[in-house]
């Protein structure tokens, strides 16, 4: 286990020789207050902030903290927790971002690095594992994706310990000044594998009685390009649960293949929560899918997807369905599609 941390830069450090506050910088004024005040979800501003955090989670704690400062959380505290056990398919990295005032915390899971993406899809531990969740129909345990479950469990105790400090009004970063007050609003997010882990943590926060104080602060779970984590019976139970059925928000960009994984050969899986899909064209927009995306049936299409990532870059093949399958999964697509019209970029330029 490796735990590292940092404190985000001040606006003065991020804007050398420039005016500190402009119409475009920071991206959102009083962001912590806005996040605390958010009640109805999905919220466009929350979605943009969390998609940006999830995208930059492929870097390190300094980068995540800096980007969250640019968005509006100046001098935030950022904790990074990493556990890697290759033989057990565990490669878990979690970022916990606490606003300077202490009222907002974002838990963000890193996804699979794209350089190893196909290897992860074909080799990871996708077989179901029985886990006891306090949800209807789970007397004998519910089936969950074993790899996603183990990745969350590998770092959970450090993450929960940081959240416990936030609840008590303490800094999550040792030695940093205490915040102005305790945690008021908690958000969980991630892209790809990170999205699956975010959804898994959401289920844990809802079903574990010891986590009730955290659940009381949990506003929503936002995921981007999320694969399925639950067997159909567990997914149905989660869909019927008041929080998981409405406050777990899943975004799917275009033909993103990962939203239909794991493939059926790995076992039966299904989605839950609110699903929104981006459609291109003149009427490009995020639209609510009443019927969630179904599980991929053919593993052949999955094998073709690796070639699709390259083929989509070639104009002659870009119209083919499989050519978009992986390209649409890129985190920058989610950030761009969720950027509000009045926002130039996540850098505040």
Secondary structure by P-SEA (a helix, b strand, c coil): cccccbbbbccccccccccccccccccccaaaaaaaaccccccaaaaaaaaaaaaaccccaaaaaaaaaaacccbbbbbbbbbbbcccccbbbbbbbbcccccbbbbbbbcccccaaaaaacccccbbbbbbccccccccbbbccaaaaaaaaacaaaaaaaaaaaaaccccccccccccccccbbbbccccaaaaaaaaaaaaaaccccaaaaaaaccbbbbccccccccaaaaaaaaacccccccbbbbbcccccccccccccccccccccbbbbbbbcccbbbbbcccccccccccccccaaaaaaaaaacccccccccccccccccaaaaaaaaccccccccccc
